């Protein structure tokens, strides 16, 4: 007799990267086998989901018909189609209001500004006159940003020091919608994750500090070294933003801690790279709480389990080393937790991450870096 498990809340995940892979795994642990809409059988999530559908994203309508709830691992969606599906009765979480704020940075800035959140001065960038007018008001340097997110390896922001650099970026990015914002005197970059149910019940994870280089996040440290007052302000602000946008699921709020205080940078309406540590460092991972939230199940606890935690991203270099070849060496680093995404290596591509817990930040960082170095075949100095 075939194994006929009850189909509780048939869940659909659109996307096939590492976020979808970890969402799928978290759902399976709860006894829910989600449907996955992937783009290619070799994609990270598809490798972990034997029953994945390989249809073009335009086939979202038919995919939604066989799911009670649909969620996305990214913001690169057809918002018009999402609205059409919602009007037809499909349950999509987060919904189109939240997704629009996440995918359109200019719209996002306007919403946050209108609701009294502290954001950098900004403007649309439609041509050189916009750039020159903005520079006259706020000076140099300034930041040029893509209004909409591209792929993982797609750079989305450029710090420019003068008119010549700005014109060069505008020429290189012709055809993309761009915006400009005033450069911020950044002390630290922070992220707060909020898991929120449809009725508004929400829980925050501890504030994470991200360390970025060459436009990519290299390291995440928890707890952020910012003091209790700033941490409380960041979590309360993130929770209010999640409520204002009626977010359902995990929403990530990125902050700049500047010399003048906290500034909201961007939001992401999905689990976030800065929350990968929650797999080992929280009673309930961000992925499980995203699944719980979009299915309107009780949220799990979100406090940190360790005094210190560091996650180091495994990013492909020029040498195109395959970290899977060196997995055994990395696993020999006791206390380091290895996560590889099944991706083929190429420069700048995120291939996995390593998380280590410790009694202090130096201990956790040393373990995580040593394991990441082993994966990338770098010998200790």
C-alpha positions as CSV (number, residue, x, y, z in Angstrom):
1,X,0.0,0.0,0.0
2,X,1.5,3.4,-0.9
3,X,2.7,5.7,1.9
4,X,-0.1,8.3,1.9
5,X,1.0,11.0,4.4
6,X,-1.5,13.7,5.1
7,X,-0.9,16.8,3.0
8,X,-0.9,19.5,5.8
9,X,-0.6,22.9,4.3
10,X,0.9,22.0,0.9
11,X,3.7,24.5,0.7
12,X,5.3,25.9,-2.5
13,X,8.8,27.4,-2.6
14,X,9.7,29.5,-5.6
15,X,13.5,29.6,-6.1
16,X,16.4,27.2,-6.3
17,X,19.3,28.7,-4.5
18,X,20.7,28.0,-1.0
19,X,17.8,29.9,0.8
20,X,15.2,27.6,-0.9
21,X,17.4,24.6,-0.1
22,X,17.5,25.4,3.6
23,X,13.8,26.3,3.7
24,X,13.0,22.9,2.1
25,X,15.1,21.1,4.7
26,X,13.4,23.0,7.6
27,X,10.0,22.1,6.2
28,X,10.9,18.4,5.8
29,X,12.0,18.3,9.5
30,X,8.5,19.4,10.4
31,X,6.9,16.6,8.4
32,X,6.0,18.9,5.5
33,X,7.3,18.0,2.0
34,X,7.1,21.2,0.1
35,X,6.8,21.6,-3.7
36,X,9.7,23.4,-5.2
37,X,9.7,25.5,-8.4
38,X,13.3,25.5,-9.5
39,X,15.0,26.7,-12.7
40,X,17.5,23.9,-13.4
41,X,18.0,20.4,-12.0
42,X,21.6,21.3,-11.1
43,X,20.6,24.2,-8.8
44,X,21.3,24.1,-5.1
45,X,17.8,23.6,-3.9
46,X,16.8,21.2,-6.7
47,X,19.6,18.8,-5.7
48,X,18.0,18.5,-2.3
49,X,14.4,18.2,-3.6
50,X,13.9,15.2,-5.8
51,X,10.3,16.3,-6.7
52,X,11.2,19.7,-7.9
53,X,9.4,21.3,-10.8
54,X,11.5,22.7,-13.6
55,X,9.3,25.2,-15.2
56,X,9.9,28.8,-16.1
57,X,8.9,31.2,-13.4
58,X,6.1,32.5,-15.7
59,X,4.3,29.2,-14.9
60,X,3.7,30.5,-11.3
61,X,-0.1,30.4,-11.8
62,X,-0.3,26.7,-12.3
63,X,2.3,26.1,-9.5
64,X,0.2,28.2,-7.1
65,X,-2.9,26.1,-7.9
66,X,-1.5,23.0,-6.2
67,X,-0.2,24.8,-3.1
68,X,-2.1,26.3,-0.2
69,X,0.7,28.7,0.5
70,X,3.5,30.0,-1.8
71,X,6.7,31.7,-0.7
72,X,9.7,33.1,-2.5
73,X,13.4,32.8,-1.7
74,X,14.2,36.1,-3.6
75,X,12.6,39.4,-4.7
76,X,13.0,38.9,-8.4
77,X,9.3,38.2,-9.1
78,X,6.6,39.5,-11.4
79,X,4.7,41.7,-9.0
80,X,1.8,42.1,-11.4
81,X,1.4,38.3,-11.5
82,X,1.6,38.0,-7.7
83,X,-1.2,40.6,-7.4
84,X,-3.3,38.7,-9.9
85,X,-2.8,35.5,-8.1
86,X,-3.7,37.1,-4.7
87,X,-6.9,38.5,-6.3
88,X,-7.7,35.0,-7.6
89,X,-7.5,33.6,-4.0
90,X,-3.9,32.4,-3.9
91,X,-2.2,32.7,-0.5
92,X,1.3,34.2,-1.1
93,X,3.4,35.0,1.9
94,X,4.9,37.5,2.1
95,X,2.3,39.3,0.0
96,X,2.6,41.8,-2.8
97,X,2.7,44.8,-0.5
98,X,5.8,43.5,1.4
99,X,7.4,42.2,-1.8
100,X,7.1,45.5,-3.6
101,X,8.8,47.3,-0.7
102,X,11.6,44.7,-0.7
103,X,12.1,44.6,-4.5
104,X,11.9,48.3,-5.3
105,X,14.5,50.2,-3.2
106,X,13.1,53.7,-4.2
107,X,9.6,52.7,-3.2
108,X,11.0,51.1,0.0
109,X,12.8,54.4,0.9
110,X,9.7,56.4,0.3
111,X,7.6,54.2,2.6
112,X,10.1,54.2,5.4
113,X,10.6,57.9,5.1
114,X,6.9,58.6,5.1
115,X,6.5,56.5,8.3
116,X,9.2,58.4,10.1
117,X,12.0,55.8,9.9
118,X,15.6,57.2,9.6
119,X,16.9,56.5,6.1
120,X,19.7,58.1,4.1
121,X,18.8,61.1,1.9
122,X,18.0,59.6,-1.6
123,X,16.7,60.4,-5.1
124,X,15.9,58.7,-8.4
125,X,18.8,58.8,-10.8
126,X,17.4,59.3,-14.3
127,X,20.3,61.2,-15.8
128,X,23.4,63.4,-15.1
129,X,21.2,66.4,-13.9
130,X,19.8,64.3,-11.0
131,X,23.4,63.3,-10.0
132,X,24.7,66.9,-10.2
133,X,21.7,68.3,-8.2
134,X,22.1,65.7,-5.5
135,X,25.8,66.3,-5.3
136,X,25.2,70.0,-4.9
137,X,22.9,69.3,-1.9
138,X,24.8,66.5,-0.2
139,X,28.3,66.5,-1.6
140,X,30.7,63.7,-2.4
141,X,31.1,60.8,-2.1
142,X,27.6,59.4,-2.9
143,X,26.2,55.9,-3.4
144,X,24.6,54.7,-6.6
145,X,22.3,51.8,-6.2
146,X,20.3,49.5,-8.5
147,X,16.6,50.0,-7.7
148,X,16.0,46.2,-8.1
149,X,18.0,43.3,-7.0
150,X,19.8,41.2,-9.5
151,X,21.2,37.7,-9.0
152,X,23.5,36.7,-6.2
153,X,26.7,37.6,-8.1
154,X,25.1,40.9,-9.4
155,X,26.7,43.9,-7.9
156,X,24.0,46.4,-6.7
157,X,25.8,49.4,-5.3
158,X,28.8,51.7,-6.1
159,X,30.4,54.3,-4.0
160,X,31.5,57.2,-6.3
161,X,33.8,60.0,-5.3
162,X,33.3,62.5,-8.1
163,X,31.3,63.3,-11.2
164,X,33.6,61.3,-13.5
165,X,33.1,58.1,-11.4
166,X,29.4,58.6,-11.3
167,X,29.1,59.1,-15.0
168,X,31.2,55.9,-15.6
169,X,28.9,53.8,-13.4
170,X,25.8,55.3,-15.0
171,X,27.2,54.4,-18.5
172,X,28.1,50.9,-17.4
173,X,24.6,50.3,-15.9
174,X,22.6,51.8,-18.7
175,X,19.2,50.2,-18.9
176,X,19.0,49.6,-15.2
177,X,16.8,51.7,-12.9
178,X,19.2,53.5,-10.5
179,X,18.9,55.7,-7.4
180,X,21.4,57.8,-5.4
181,X,21.8,58.2,-1.7
182,X,24.1,60.2,0.6
183,X,27.2,58.4,1.8
184,X,26.9,57.3,5.4
185,X,29.8,57.4,7.9
186,X,29.4,53.7,8.8
187,X,30.8,52.4,12.1
188,X,29.1,49.0,11.8
189,X,26.7,47.2,9.5
190,X,23.9,45.4,11.4
191,X,21.0,43.1,10.6
192,X,17.9,42.2,12.6
193,X,15.7,39.3,11.6
194,X,12.0,39.3,12.5
195,X,9.7,36.3,12.1
196,X,6.1,37.4,11.9
197,X,2.8,35.6,11.6
198,X,-0.3,36.8,9.7
199,X,-2.0,38.0,12.9
200,X,1.0,40.2,13.9
201,X,2.7,37.9,16.5
202,X,6.5,38.4,16.0
203,X,9.8,37.4,17.4
204,X,13.3,39.0,16.8
205,X,16.6,37.3,16.6
206,X,19.6,39.0,18.3
207,X,21.3,41.7,16.3
208,X,24.0,40.4,13.9
209,X,27.0,42.4,12.7
210,X,28.1,41.8,9.2
211,X,31.6,42.3,7.8
212,X,31.7,43.1,4.1
213,X,34.5,43.3,1.6
214,X,34.5,43.9,-2.2
215,X,30.7,44.1,-2.2
216,X,30.2,40.7,-0.5
217,X,29.4,39.7,3.1
218,X,32.3,37.7,4.4
219,X,31.6,37.3,8.1
220,X,28.6,37.5,10.5
221,X,29.2,38.0,14.3
222,X,26.6,37.5,17.0
223,X,26.1,39.3,19.2
224,X,27.0,42.5,17.6
225,X,29.3,44.6,19.7
226,X,27.0,47.6,20.0
227,X,25.7,47.7,23.6
228,X,22.2,47.1,24.9
229,X,20.7,50.5,24.1
230,X,21.5,50.3,20.3
231,X,20.6,46.6,20.2
232,X,17.1,47.3,21.7
233,X,16.6,50.2,19.4
234,X,17.5,48.1,16.3
235,X,15.2,45.2,17.3
236,X,12.3,47.5,18.1
237,X,12.7,49.4,14.8
238,X,12.9,46.1,12.8
239,X,9.7,44.9,14.5
240,X,7.9,48.1,13.7
241,X,9.0,48.0,10.1
242,X,7.8,44.4,9.8
243,X,4.4,45.5,11.2
244,X,4.2,48.6,8.9
245,X,4.8,46.4,5.8
246,X,2.4,43.7,7.1
247,X,5.3,41.2,6.6
248,X,4.6,37.5,7.0
249,X,7.5,35.1,7.3
250,X,11.1,36.3,8.0
251,X,12.0,39.8,7.1
252,X,15.5,41.1,7.5
253,X,16.2,44.8,8.3
254,X,19.7,46.0,7.5
255,X,21.0,49.0,9.4
256,X,24.0,51.3,9.3
257,X,25.3,52.2,12.7
258,X,26.7,55.6,11.9
259,X,28.4,58.3,14.0
260,X,24.9,59.9,14.4
261,X,23.1,56.6,15.3
262,X,21.1,54.0,13.5
263,X,20.1,54.4,9.8
264,X,17.9,51.9,8.0
265,X,19.7,50.7,4.9
266,X,17.6,48.0,3.2
267,X,15.0,45.3,3.9
268,X,14.7,41.8,2.5
269,X,11.4,39.9,2.7
270,X,12.9,36.4,3.1
271,X,15.5,34.5,5.2
272,X,18.8,36.3,5.1
273,X,22.5,35.4,4.8
274,X,23.0,37.1,8.2
275,X,20.7,34.5,9.8
276,X,22.4,31.3,8.7
277,X,24.0,31.1,12.1
278,X,20.5,30.4,13.6
279,X,20.7,26.8,12.4
280,X,23.2,26.1,15.2
281,X,22.8,29.2,17.4
282,X,19.1,29.4,18.0
283,X,16.4,27.0,19.3
284,X,14.5,27.6,16.1
285,X,16.4,28.5,12.9
286,X,15.3,31.4,10.7
287,X,14.3,28.8,8.0
288,X,12.0,26.9,10.4
289,X,10.4,30.1,11.7
290,X,9.8,31.3,8.2
291,X,7.9,28.0,7.5
292,X,6.1,28.3,10.8
293,X,5.1,31.9,10.1
294,X,3.8,31.6,6.6
295,X,1.8,28.6,7.6
296,X,0.5,30.5,10.7
297,X,2.0,28.0,13.2
298,X,3.3,29.1,16.6
299,X,6.8,30.7,16.3
300,X,9.8,29.1,18.0
301,X,12.2,30.8,20.4
302,X,14.9,32.9,18.8
303,X,17.4,33.6,21.5
304,X,21.1,32.9,21.0
305,X,22.4,29.6,22.4
306,X,26.1,30.6,22.6
307,X,28.0,33.5,24.2
308,X,29.6,34.1,20.8
309,X,29.0,32.9,17.2
310,X,30.7,33.6,13.9
311,X,29.6,32.6,10.4
312,X,32.1,32.8,7.6
313,X,30.9,32.6,4.0
314,X,32.7,30.3,1.7
315,X,33.1,32.3,-1.5
316,X,34.7,31.2,-4.7
317,X,38.1,32.7,-5.6
318,X,40.1,33.1,-8.7
319,X,41.6,29.6,-8.2
320,X,38.1,28.1,-8.5
321,X,38.8,25.6,-5.7
322,X,35.9,23.2,-5.1
323,X,35.3,23.2,-1.3
324,X,33.6,19.8,-1.5
325,X,37.0,18.3,-2.4
326,X,38.4,19.5,0.9
327,X,35.4,18.6,3.1
328,X,37.3,16.0,5.1
329,X,39.9,18.6,6.2
330,X,37.3,21.1,7.2
331,X,35.4,18.5,9.2
332,X,38.5,17.8,11.2
333,X,38.1,21.3,12.7
334,X,36.1,20.3,15.8
335,X,33.4,22.7,16.7
336,X,32.9,24.1,13.2
337,X,29.6,23.4,11.4
338,X,30.0,23.1,7.6
339,X,27.2,23.9,5.1
340,X,28.0,23.4,1.4
341,X,25.3,24.3,-1.2
342,X,26.2,21.9,-4.0
343,X,27.2,24.7,-6.3
344,X,30.0,24.6,-9.0
345,X,32.8,27.0,-8.0
346,X,33.4,30.3,-9.8
347,X,34.9,33.6,-8.6
348,X,32.6,35.5,-6.3
349,X,30.0,32.8,-6.0
350,X,28.7,31.9,-2.5
351,X,29.4,28.2,-2.2
352,X,28.6,27.6,1.5
353,X,29.1,28.8,5.0
354,X,30.8,27.7,8.2
355,X,29.4,28.5,11.7
356,X,31.3,28.1,15.0
357,X,30.1,28.8,18.5
358,X,32.3,29.8,21.4
359,X,32.7,31.3,24.8
360,X,34.1,34.4,23.2
361,X,34.3,36.0,19.7
362,X,38.0,35.3,19.1
363,X,37.5,31.6,19.8
364,X,34.5,31.3,17.5
365,X,36.1,33.3,14.7
366,X,39.3,31.3,14.8
367,X,37.4,28.0,14.5
368,X,35.1,29.3,11.6
369,X,38.0,30.8,9.7
370,X,40.2,27.7,10.1
371,X,37.4,25.5,8.7
372,X,36.7,27.9,5.8
373,X,40.4,28.0,5.0
374,X,40.5,24.2,4.9
375,X,37.6,24.2,2.5
376,X,39.4,26.6,0.2
377,X,42.7,24.7,0.5
378,X,44.5,27.6,2.2
379,X,47.3,26.5,4.5
380,X,47.5,28.1,7.9
381,X,50.0,30.9,8.1
